[in-house]
Amino acid sequence: GITDPVLAECVNNSGYTRLEDTTSLNCAWSVNGEITSLVGLDAFPNLEQLRVSELNLGGGDIDLSQYSSLKMIGIYNSALTSLIVNDPNVITELSLNSNKLSEIDLSAYTNLQHLELSQNELTSIDLSQNLRLNYLSISSNALSEIDLSNNVEIINLSVDDNALTYIDLNNNINIESLNISF
């Protein structure tokens, strides 16, 4: 079973009564402290969405590869430095705000539609393989340039509070919301 008391409380408050019915867990911003173990989550065979904050597994590397049904992952304020998933191609939403990411390889996340990487330590990012992106928030990093020429489906873009001096948005004609600063 679940060994972490904060995670256990989140599961108990989820509203699900059967493990196989549980598709989503939102354990972000609990007032009860940090989550120090994900042991027991493998009992949820159909878990598609997982949101956690204050995750402290003893290091910045987080391995979610045993959770094969995950499509949406949110890890916030957790000193995350790297993430391993079962199949990056099935992930449609990745929210990793307020962590310690200095780099991230997103080339295998080809079905990614929603990406949040704000408040990290990124100096560069390659989004050339993420053609389905429609939401991108990478504010408050150290990016000096970004190439969005292949990301023509972007509707919502936040790139403010970076080291950008120029950005070419000529191919991004679908943008409806833009946050940018130089």
Secondary structure, DSSP 4 states (H G I P E B T S, - for coil): ----HHHHHHHHTS--SSGGG--EEEETT-TT--B---TTGGG-TT--EEEEESB-SSSSEEEETT-TT--EEEEESS---EEEES-GGG--EEE--SS--S----TT-TT--EEE--SS--S----TT-TT--EEE--SS--S----TT-TT--EEE--SS--S----TT-TT--EEE---
